[in-house]
Amino acid sequence: MSAKRAAGNSTVRWTGSCDALTGADRRALFDRTAGTDAVIGDRTSSIIARVRREGDDALHALAAELDGVALDTLEVPRARWYAALDDLPRPLRQALDRSAQNIERVHRAFLPVTQETESEAGVIVGRRPDPLGRVGVYAPGGRAAYPSSVLMGIVPARVAGVGEIVLCSPPSRDTRMPSSVVLAAAALAGADRVFALGGAGAVAAMAYGTASVPRVDRIVGPGNAYVAAAKLQVSSAVAIDSPAGPSELLVLCDETADAALVARELLAQAEHDPLAAVVALTTSARAVDDILAALEAGLAAHPRAEICRAALAGQGAVLFAGSRADAIAFANDYAAEHLLLIVESLDDALAALRNAGTVFIGPTASVAFGDYMTGANHVLPTGGLARSYSGLSTLDFVRWTTYQRVTRDAAARLANDVGIFADAEGLPGHASTARAWREGAPVA
């Protein structure tokens, strides 16, 4: 079964055997980082410099220029958050409550703990997780509001014990405030301060601080191309979570998978963004045509069909792998943000997978459940960066303090070898300091 680039009227960009992909097509399929567009990079750099130079004045001007909003104040009063929470429809409030509780339960279970070890008698080395003093959480606005991302950023930070949690989200033209559901989620999750700020300006304000916006120790949360570019540009001054891009899904399946279910999952991620990357990889050659047909059937009635079609045509694929081993090797190379497994012997397949932001095990583990309700974090690495980055967790909201204890007897035993090391490196002060503790040597 050969691979081909899909014709103009086909559903996806690539289909056929993954082994038959040309080198150029494989690079295009796997390289989802796409770099930062030069225009976006330059514009972002200009915005950051302006915020550093002009502070709050720049933030007010950017809100007027980019959001069409004249802000009276950058900070949203706490009373507005809680009013938004009180005004939420009851079913939505219950769903947000349930999500927040599950996120807290999961992230509390995985809290890092202090550990110590004795490298040799009398030498104790420990590591202690210390919560960050202040973090900034970015919540997107624009096309849609994402209260789920508010919960995913704030709740783990609060569980980790962060001293102050700052949320930035773009203002709407109607209210000159962030979305009411974003404000409600901020109140529910336990934010300390909320600012009506979006885009690269918000990132710059949190990274460097202004008269109104405090400087933070880490910035987390998804955003558009300008937010992603800004996070990368300020990363020498403040820690960030991971560079993030459009949503991704790889469905790894075999003959046991229902084609309609696979298509539903692909379309659910494709509807996020015309740049989303969605791939089905099956070990059943016959399933390729079934999945393609199911995609077309799903698109026919999909409310966001135009967005889905753009994503499928741009970075979509339905491919065939000759064996499970080949499919797993492909998945590890592709390093998807979301990986859905629908195969026999699920645990064996899971054990062989190494590179994914998060893995959904079995047909009932819909990616949508992880997006909203399981308690796992949905802020995940994209663009193949799951090879080296992990999803957001309480680990992102602590820094580690290492400490060491050395007894008098252990110091005497270490002294000579440390002195030899120091002599070899031409550091006589180090050598002298160590040898002062030799057994029987006088100590000043």
Phi, psi and omega in degrees: 000114183276155175268150177215153168284130186294147177289170187303329182263010180277163185286316186241164182287322182231142173207157182116205182280132179293332179292337183266003176299138175290163177301319181294318180291322178296319177297317181294323179290320186273333184272086179262359180292322175059001180060175177267126176307137185300321180295316178297317180298316180292317179297318179297315179301320180295318180295316180299314180298321180295317179294319179296325184278319190249352176059228184302325179301319178294321181295319176297316181295319180294323177299320179290317184286316188262327182255350182069032186232131172264105185275129172287322180214148181282326184269138179270123181301143182303325180301328179291326179296313185288331173295319178296321178295318179295330183274355181298139171303142186305315180299321179291320177300317179295320179294318178295318178301313182297316179299312181299320179295319180291320177299316180296317182298313181294312185288331175292325180295333183254020177301136176291150183232157176294138179226146176227152174216155178253105183291326167203172186306124177085001179243109182250129175239131180229160174228131182236127178281121178249125180300145175293154182287318182207135177234154175248132178246128177258132177240123183297156171233231175070238184300324184206157175260144184233080177299334178298322179291329175299312179297318183295332179272317188279316186299312178298325178296318179293319178300322181287346178091022179303140185293318181214135182242121183250131177247134172241134177209143187296148176279152173267157180292328184288315187254346186060024178228161169299164178312141181299326180287330174293317177298319179298317179295324178297318178295316181295320185282335178104035174295157176260324179216147179229135180236141178274071184224140179227171173067201183297330179297319178296317180297316179297319181297317180289327183287320188247343180082148173225185179299328182260323186261122181285149175289138183250168180266340179203144177242129180228163174115152182279167177187185181282189184298326179289321177295315179299316179295319180295318179300318178295320184289332180264002188292348174278346181253337182210146178289148174235169179286277174209150176300132186232147178228202181298159183298150181223146173215132168244121174260116177258116189219168177229198185293347180280347186281142175276123186299322181295322178294316178301316181297319179301316181294319179297316181292327179298325177275327179296331183290347179298316196196140176300342179264003179300150180246118181229129185224135168249130178235116185239148175269007178248112182300323181294331184291337181303309180294324180295319180291319178298319178294320179293326176297314179298319179296319179293322180294329185302327183244014186278129181297334180245039185300324182296316178296315181299315181297321179296318180294316181294321180287331184273316186215033180255148180208146168232111191235159179245133174246140185289340181206165177296320179301318178296320181295319180291321177298318177299314182298319179294326176287321184289325175052063184285155172298308177244136177231118178255123180260122173228078184219165170288155180054060185302317184294325177295318178295317179301318182297333183271349182271137183237330191239096174199147176297314175204147184247132176254123193255105176098160186295334180278348180272067182300143178300328178300326178298319178289329178297329189236324203226343185289336184104342172291156184275139179260006173272105194226157178288143179236181174065025181084000182285356172295351172295334185224343179254156176244169176292160180300139180204182178298338177299333180284350186245016174228159165238155187261129172260120176265137178224157186221139175239137179226120179285167180299317180295320180293322178300319179297323181286329181281335194305311187292314181294323177294320177299320178297315176303311184297320177300318181296332181264005177070038182237080186296330178295320176298315182299314181297317179299316180293314186290343176298340182261008179299146181299125180089348180281143177291141180251123181292000000 
